[in-house]
Each structure stands twice: as structure tokens, then as C-alpha cells.
């Protein structure tokens, strides 16, 4: 039996315990930076396995520190903990008990997977160096990664490399995939407020109509990508909300638009923002209105480091065979705020199949597949053993 398979079999011995933890987290989801119960469970489990625990990093983030041998290298492993404001429709016995909130992205599974790796590494300590188990709140647009960074995450817990994974609905169970280089888009949210002058709906000549200005701005913004961004650079600008007025016969004072922008690198995002501001200002001014654009970068582009990418892909291949590792997955237009951590420390982000029948993430019928737990945990654990070697001699 290979070292990788031995690691997997040992972790499978407590698969039932991990499943119980995952389902408890699923039944008790928490939003944003308010992952207090989840953080307490994580801290309690880590401490029970003899791992040094640090709480309250970035409000509710938790870092567990485990050392073995006298090596001076450190690896960071990260899992996200927060849920989404979605009403669950899975019908599972362990379905969410919190109205309007559910684990619709699998962060309950990611957290449990990392706990499984922590338990195994605490029991075996077959590595030479330090492991930082990073449990992050607020990944779903709440700024959790930045909050932990601003709280001195890597100043306090220095890492040579960092790693994370995400489950992948629709992909076969046990199939890994990773994108070299630019892997996931940076994401921004924007709010556009158009201010005009209200009037009776029967006297439009007395108004500066913000609704008409919003319609014109919305149309004009469709030129931003096609006429300002090179065809070779991926960029998306989507208006997802328009709100104005409350009555049939009143032209309102203001109109509001909101949406998201996605690009694969920061320079393209900056160019998109500049063009967007110029278009909004020009159209609004031409119609006699005023406009305010609030453009906020929520997710940095996620870029996989070449060395770290090879390391995690090779580790996955140890576990499932090279035929089950896609090393050239196409880039994704979705976003992930682990990217902010990867701007500070080189790392890699891989996906792991959650089953071909799994509902898509961010939908009411999604559920994490508990069969993923031992495999994800073994991937993290073997990654540490391979990267940090053995505390008892050469690996």
C-alpha cells in the first residue's frame, strides 16, 4: 500500500465522525463574519487533538497551529466557514434549522475536510515543520479573507505556501481539476445612483427623469467591454438590479442600478472601472442628471502559482491516479476571496468532484457529498507530508 493510500485509509477510519460534524454544521449555518458557533466547534475540535488554537482573527476566523520536528518551513491550509441567504429545499434530515440560510456552497464540507486533515496530522505528526489550519469566515462577499489579512494573518502565522480546495458539482466523485496561472476571475460589485428632478407623470417636461437616464446608462454600459477591453482579455459587466419610483404617475427623484464586473487580472478591472465611470458620467450629464458610482473590488483574481500547482496536482494524482486529475481546467468566471491570501503568499486552489448528480452551488437543492470528506482530508494531509517531509527522516 502506498503512503497516500495509507493516509486515506487512516482518515476513512473516522469518516463517520467527520460526517456527523459536517451534518451538524449544515443544520446550523451562519452568514458572513458571524460564524460564531462554527468557529467555536472548530476551535474545540482542534484543541481536543492537541493543536494550538487562535480565535477571533478577522472577527470570527480561527487558526490552528501544529508543529513537528525542527523544520522551519510552514504550510497554510484554508477552509471557508460561512453559508448563504438561501432557503433550503434538499429535504435532508439534517437540513438547515435557520430560516432563509443554508450551506448552499459546501463550506460546511470544506471546514469538516480541513478538520479531518488536522486530526490525522495531529495523530501522526509525520512532517517536519509547521502547519497552519486557517478557517475563514465571510467568503461569500463579506470580506473574510481581507479581514483576516488586516488582522495580521500572515504576520502572525507566516506561510511559505498556502492551499485550498472547492467541491465541484457535476464532476465525478474523486476527480480533481486545477487551472494553471489565472484560474478565477476577480469580482467587483457596483452601485450607480442617478439623481434628477421629480415631477408629475403627466408633466415630464418639468422633470429631469432619472429613470430615462438609468435606461440610457444601462444600454451604454453594454459598450464598455466590447469597446474598451481587448478581445483577448476576459471581462464581464452585468447589471443585475434596477430600482426607481413607487407610483404610476410620479417621475421619481432618483434611480438606482447595481451589478457585478469580472475580469481575470487587476489591470483589466481598472480599465473596466474607468470606462464605466466615464460612460455613466457622460450619459447622466448629457441628460441633465447627476450620477454617483460606487465600484468595489470584492474578490481579487485568483492566480495559481506554478510550483504550488504542480505540488497539489501531484498529491491528488497519488490518491486517485493521474487519469483522474485534470491539470488544465479552463479558467472560471466565478470568484473566490482566497485570492487575496494568494496575493500575499504563493499557493494553489484545486477542485474536487462532488458527484455528477449534485445540484449546482448557490441553489436551494445543493448538498455537499459526505463521500468527499476522506479524500479531501487525505489530499491536504499528504500535501503537508510531501511538502514538509518527515520528522523522522527523509520522506
C-alpha positions as CSV (number, residue, x, y, z in Angstrom):
1,X,0.0,0.0,0.0
2,X,1.4,3.4,-1.0
3,X,1.9,6.2,1.6
4,X,-1.0,8.1,0.0
5,X,-3.4,5.1,0.2
6,X,-2.3,4.5,3.8
7,X,-3.1,8.1,4.7
8,X,-6.5,7.8,3.0
9,X,-7.4,4.5,4.8
10,X,-6.4,6.0,8.2
11,X,-8.7,9.0,7.6
12,X,-11.5,6.8,6.4
13,X,-11.4,5.2,9.9
14,X,-13.1,8.3,11.3
15,X,-15.3,9.0,8.3
16,X,-18.4,8.6,10.5
17,X,-17.2,11.2,12.9
18,X,-16.5,13.7,10.1
19,X,-19.9,13.1,8.6
20,X,-21.6,13.9,11.9
21,X,-19.6,17.1,12.2
22,X,-20.5,18.1,8.6
23,X,-24.2,17.5,9.1
24,X,-24.3,19.4,12.3
25,X,-22.6,22.4,10.6
26,X,-25.1,22.0,7.7
27,X,-28.0,22.1,10.1
28,X,-26.7,25.3,11.8
29,X,-25.5,27.6,9.1
30,X,-24.1,31.1,9.8
31,X,-23.7,34.1,7.4
32,X,-20.7,36.3,6.7
33,X,-18.4,37.2,9.5
34,X,-21.0,36.0,12.1
35,X,-19.8,32.4,12.1
36,X,-19.6,32.2,15.9
37,X,-20.9,28.7,16.6
38,X,-19.0,27.2,13.7
39,X,-15.8,28.9,15.0
40,X,-16.4,27.5,18.5
41,X,-16.8,24.0,17.2
42,X,-13.7,24.3,15.0
43,X,-11.7,25.6,18.0
44,X,-13.0,22.9,20.3
45,X,-12.1,20.1,17.9
46,X,-8.6,21.4,17.2
47,X,-7.9,21.8,20.9
48,X,-9.1,18.3,21.7
49,X,-6.5,17.0,19.2
50,X,-3.7,18.9,20.9
51,X,-3.5,21.7,18.3
52,X,-2.7,25.3,19.3
53,X,-5.7,27.4,18.7
54,X,-6.1,31.1,17.9
55,X,-9.6,32.6,17.7
56,X,-11.1,35.9,16.7
57,X,-8.9,36.6,13.7
58,X,-10.8,38.8,11.3
59,X,-13.7,38.7,13.8
60,X,-14.5,35.0,13.8
61,X,-11.6,33.4,12.0
62,X,-9.7,30.5,13.6
63,X,-6.2,29.4,13.1
64,X,-4.8,26.1,14.4
65,X,-1.0,25.7,14.6
66,X,0.6,22.3,14.6
67,X,4.4,21.8,14.8
68,X,6.5,18.7,14.3
69,X,10.3,18.2,14.2
70,X,12.6,21.2,13.9
71,X,11.9,22.3,10.3
72,X,11.5,26.0,9.6
73,X,9.0,25.8,6.7
74,X,5.3,26.3,7.1
75,X,2.3,25.3,5.0
76,X,-1.1,27.0,5.3
77,X,-4.3,25.1,4.6
78,X,-7.5,27.1,4.3
79,X,-11.2,26.3,4.5
80,X,-14.2,28.7,4.4
81,X,-17.0,28.5,7.0
82,X,-19.9,30.7,6.0
83,X,-23.3,29.9,4.4
84,X,-25.7,31.8,2.1
85,X,-29.0,33.6,2.4
86,X,-31.0,30.9,0.6
87,X,-34.0,28.8,1.8
88,X,-33.0,25.1,1.7
89,X,-35.1,22.6,-0.3
90,X,-33.0,19.5,0.0
91,X,-35.4,17.6,2.3
92,X,-32.4,16.2,4.2
93,X,-32.9,15.1,7.8
94,X,-30.1,17.5,8.7
95,X,-31.4,20.4,6.7
96,X,-30.9,23.9,7.9
97,X,-32.7,24.9,11.1
98,X,-32.1,28.6,10.4
99,X,-34.9,30.1,8.2
100,X,-33.6,31.6,5.0
101,X,-30.0,30.5,5.5
102,X,-28.3,27.3,4.2
103,X,-24.9,25.8,3.3
104,X,-25.5,26.1,-0.5
105,X,-21.9,26.2,-1.5
106,X,-20.4,23.4,0.6
107,X,-18.4,25.4,3.1
108,X,-19.7,23.0,5.8
109,X,-17.8,20.3,3.9
110,X,-14.7,22.3,3.3
111,X,-14.5,23.1,7.1
112,X,-15.0,19.4,8.0
113,X,-12.4,18.3,5.5
114,X,-9.8,20.5,7.0
115,X,-10.7,19.3,10.4
116,X,-10.2,15.7,9.2
117,X,-6.7,16.6,7.9
118,X,-5.9,18.3,11.2
119,X,-6.9,15.3,13.2
120,X,-4.8,13.0,11.1
121,X,-1.7,15.2,11.2
122,X,-2.1,15.7,14.9
123,X,-2.2,12.0,15.4
124,X,0.7,11.1,13.1
125,X,2.9,14.2,13.1
126,X,4.8,12.7,10.1
127,X,6.1,16.0,8.9
128,X,9.0,18.4,9.7
129,X,7.8,22.0,10.1
130,X,4.6,23.8,10.8
131,X,1.0,23.6,9.6
132,X,-1.4,26.5,9.9
133,X,-5.0,25.4,9.6
134,X,-6.9,28.5,8.5
135,X,-10.7,28.6,9.0
136,X,-12.0,31.7,7.3
137,X,-15.4,33.4,7.7
138,X,-17.2,35.7,5.2
139,X,-16.0,34.2,1.9
140,X,-19.4,34.9,0.2
141,X,-18.7,38.6,-0.5
142,X,-18.4,39.6,3.2
143,X,-14.6,40.3,3.0
144,X,-13.5,37.5,5.3
145,X,-10.1,37.0,3.7
146,X,-9.3,40.7,3.8
147,X,-10.5,40.8,7.4
148,X,-8.1,38.1,8.4
149,X,-5.2,39.7,6.5
150,X,-5.9,43.0,8.1
151,X,-5.8,41.3,11.4
152,X,-2.2,40.2,10.7
153,X,-2.9,36.6,9.5
154,X,0.5,36.1,7.7
155,X,2.4,38.4,10.1
156,X,1.3,36.1,13.0
157,X,1.2,32.8,11.0
158,X,3.9,33.0,8.3
159,X,3.4,30.5,5.5
160,X,5.7,29.5,2.6
161,X,2.8,28.2,0.6
162,X,-1.0,28.1,1.1
163,X,-3.6,25.8,-0.4
164,X,-7.4,25.4,-0.6
165,X,-9.9,23.4,-2.5
166,X,-13.6,23.7,-3.6
167,X,-16.1,20.9,-4.2
168,X,-17.3,20.8,-7.9
169,X,-20.9,19.7,-8.5
170,X,-21.4,17.8,-11.7
171,X,-17.9,16.4,-11.7
172,X,-17.4,12.7,-10.8
173,X,-16.6,11.9,-7.2
174,X,-12.9,11.8,-6.7
175,X,-12.0,13.7,-9.9
176,X,-9.6,16.7,-9.2
177,X,-9.1,19.6,-11.6
178,X,-6.9,22.7,-11.5
179,X,-6.1,25.7,-13.7
180,X,-2.5,26.8,-14.1
181,X,-2.0,30.6,-13.7
182,X,-5.1,32.8,-13.9
183,X,-7.7,30.5,-12.6
184,X,-10.7,32.5,-11.4
185,X,-12.0,36.0,-12.1
186,X,-11.6,39.0,-9.9
187,X,-15.1,40.3,-8.9
188,X,-16.4,43.8,-8.2
189,X,-19.8,44.9,-7.1
190,X,-21.1,48.3,-8.2
191,X,-23.9,50.7,-7.3
192,X,-25.0,53.6,-9.5
193,X,-27.2,56.3,-8.2
194,X,-28.8,58.7,-10.7
195,X,-30.2,61.9,-9.2
196,X,-32.7,64.0,-11.2
197,X,-35.7,66.1,-10.5
198,X,-39.1,64.6,-9.8
199,X,-42.4,65.7,-11.3
200,X,-45.9,64.6,-12.1
201,X,-46.0,61.8,-14.6
202,X,-48.2,64.0,-16.8
203,X,-45.7,66.8,-16.9
204,X,-42.3,65.2,-17.9
205,X,-41.0,68.5,-19.2
206,X,-40.8,69.7,-15.6
207,X,-38.6,66.7,-14.7
208,X,-35.0,65.6,-15.1
209,X,-36.0,61.9,-15.4
210,X,-33.6,59.6,-13.6
211,X,-35.5,56.5,-14.9
212,X,-34.8,57.5,-18.5
213,X,-31.2,58.3,-17.6
214,X,-30.9,54.9,-16.0
215,X,-32.2,53.2,-19.1
216,X,-29.7,55.1,-21.3
217,X,-26.8,54.4,-18.9
218,X,-27.8,50.7,-18.8
219,X,-27.7,50.5,-22.6
220,X,-24.5,52.5,-22.9
221,X,-22.7,50.3,-20.4
222,X,-23.0,47.4,-22.8
223,X,-20.3,49.1,-24.8
224,X,-17.8,49.1,-22.0
225,X,-16.4,45.6,-22.6
226,X,-16.8,45.5,-26.4
227,X,-15.2,48.8,-27.0
228,X,-12.7,49.2,-24.1
229,X,-11.3,45.8,-23.3
230,X,-9.1,43.8,-25.7
231,X,-10.9,40.7,-27.1
232,X,-8.1,38.5,-25.6
233,X,-8.9,39.7,-22.1
234,X,-11.9,38.2,-20.4
235,X,-14.3,40.8,-18.9
236,X,-18.0,40.7,-17.9
237,X,-20.2,43.6,-16.8
238,X,-23.7,42.6,-15.7
239,X,-26.4,44.9,-14.4
240,X,-28.5,42.8,-12.1
241,X,-30.8,45.3,-10.4
242,X,-32.6,48.5,-11.3
243,X,-34.9,50.3,-8.8
244,X,-36.8,53.5,-9.2
245,X,-40.1,55.1,-8.2
246,X,-43.2,53.8,-6.3
247,X,-46.2,55.2,-8.2
248,X,-47.6,55.1,-11.7
249,X,-48.0,58.9,-12.0
250,X,-44.8,60.2,-10.4
251,X,-41.4,60.7,-12.0
252,X,-39.1,60.0,-9.1
253,X,-36.1,62.0,-7.9
254,X,-33.6,59.1,-8.1
255,X,-33.0,55.8,-9.7
256,X,-30.6,53.0,-8.6
257,X,-28.7,50.4,-10.5
258,X,-26.4,47.6,-9.3
259,X,-24.4,44.7,-10.6
260,X,-21.1,42.9,-10.9
261,X,-18.0,43.1,-13.0
262,X,-15.5,40.2,-13.5
263,X,-12.0,40.1,-15.1
264,X,-9.0,37.8,-14.9
265,X,-6.5,40.4,-13.8
266,X,-6.4,43.7,-12.0
267,X,-5.3,46.0,-14.9
268,X,-8.3,44.9,-16.9
269,X,-10.6,45.5,-13.9
270,X,-9.1,49.0,-13.5
271,X,-9.7,49.7,-17.2
272,X,-13.2,48.5,-17.0
273,X,-13.9,50.6,-13.9
274,X,-12.5,53.8,-15.6
275,X,-14.6,53.3,-18.7
276,X,-17.7,52.5,-16.7
277,X,-17.3,55.8,-14.7
278,X,-16.7,57.8,-17.9
279,X,-19.8,56.4,-19.6
280,X,-22.1,56.9,-16.5
281,X,-20.9,60.5,-16.1
282,X,-21.2,61.3,-19.8
283,X,-24.7,60.0,-20.2
284,X,-26.0,61.4,-17.0
285,X,-24.5,64.9,-17.7
286,X,-26.0,64.8,-21.2
287,X,-29.4,64.3,-19.8
288,X,-29.0,66.9,-17.1
289,X,-28.8,64.4,-14.2
290,X,-26.1,63.7,-11.7
291,X,-24.6,60.3,-11.0
292,X,-22.6,58.6,-8.3
293,X,-20.8,55.4,-9.0
294,X,-19.6,53.2,-6.1
295,X,-17.3,50.5,-7.5
296,X,-15.9,48.0,-5.0
297,X,-13.4,45.1,-5.6
298,X,-14.8,42.2,-3.6
299,X,-12.6,39.4,-5.0
300,X,-9.1,39.7,-6.4
301,X,-8.3,37.5,-9.5
302,X,-7.1,34.1,-8.3
303,X,-3.8,33.1,-9.8
304,X,-2.3,29.7,-9.1
305,X,1.5,29.6,-8.5
306,X,3.3,27.2,-10.9
307,X,5.2,25.3,-8.2
308,X,2.3,25.0,-5.8
309,X,0.0,24.0,-8.7
310,X,2.3,21.1,-9.5
311,X,2.6,20.1,-5.9
312,X,-1.1,19.8,-5.2
313,X,-1.8,18.1,-8.6
314,X,0.9,15.6,-7.9
315,X,-0.6,14.9,-4.5
316,X,-4.0,14.4,-6.0
317,X,-2.6,12.0,-8.5
318,X,-1.0,10.0,-5.7
319,X,-4.5,9.5,-4.3
320,X,-6.7,8.9,-7.4
321,X,-4.3,8.3,-10.3
322,X,-3.2,10.6,-13.0
323,X,-6.2,9.9,-15.2
324,X,-8.5,11.5,-12.5
325,X,-6.5,14.7,-12.3
326,X,-7.2,17.4,-14.9
327,X,-4.2,19.7,-14.9
328,X,-5.6,22.1,-17.5
329,X,-9.1,23.1,-16.4
330,X,-10.3,26.2,-18.2
331,X,-10.4,29.4,-16.1
332,X,-13.7,30.2,-14.4
333,X,-15.6,33.5,-14.4
334,X,-16.7,32.9,-10.8
335,X,-14.7,34.4,-7.9
336,X,-13.1,33.3,-4.7
337,X,-11.6,35.6,-2.0
338,X,-8.9,33.1,-1.1
339,X,-7.3,35.1,-4.0
340,X,-6.4,37.9,-1.6
341,X,-4.4,35.5,0.5
342,X,-2.7,34.2,-2.6
343,X,-1.6,37.7,-3.5
344,X,0.4,37.6,-0.3
345,X,1.7,34.0,-0.3
346,X,2.1,31.7,-3.3
347,X,-0.4,28.9,-3.4
348,X,-2.8,26.8,-5.3
349,X,-6.6,26.2,-5.4
350,X,-7.9,22.9,-6.7
351,X,-11.4,21.5,-7.3
352,X,-12.7,18.1,-6.3
353,X,-15.7,16.4,-7.8
354,X,-18.9,16.3,-5.6
355,X,-20.8,13.9,-7.8
356,X,-22.4,14.0,-11.2
357,X,-26.0,14.2,-9.7
358,X,-25.2,17.1,-7.3
359,X,-27.3,20.2,-7.7
360,X,-25.3,23.4,-8.6
361,X,-23.8,25.5,-5.8
362,X,-25.8,28.6,-4.7
363,X,-29.1,26.8,-5.3
364,X,-31.7,25.5,-2.8
365,X,-31.2,21.8,-3.5
366,X,-27.4,21.7,-3.3
367,X,-25.8,19.5,-0.7
368,X,-22.2,18.6,0.0
369,X,-21.4,14.9,-0.7
370,X,-20.0,13.3,2.5
371,X,-18.1,10.8,0.4
372,X,-15.7,13.7,-0.5
373,X,-14.6,14.1,3.2
374,X,-11.9,11.5,3.5
375,X,-10.5,12.2,0.0
376,X,-10.3,15.9,0.6
377,X,-8.7,15.4,4.0
378,X,-6.2,13.0,2.7
379,X,-5.2,15.4,-0.1
380,X,-4.5,18.1,2.5
381,X,-2.6,15.7,4.8
382,X,-0.5,14.2,2.0
383,X,0.3,17.6,0.7
384,X,1.8,18.5,4.1
385,X,3.8,15.3,4.3
386,X,5.1,15.7,0.8
387,X,6.0,19.4,1.2
388,X,7.4,19.2,4.7
389,X,9.0,15.8,4.6
390,X,9.2,13.5,7.6
391,X,10.0,14.5,11.1
392,X,11.7,11.0,11.3
393,X,14.0,11.3,8.3
394,X,13.7,11.6,4.5
395,X,10.2,11.0,3.1
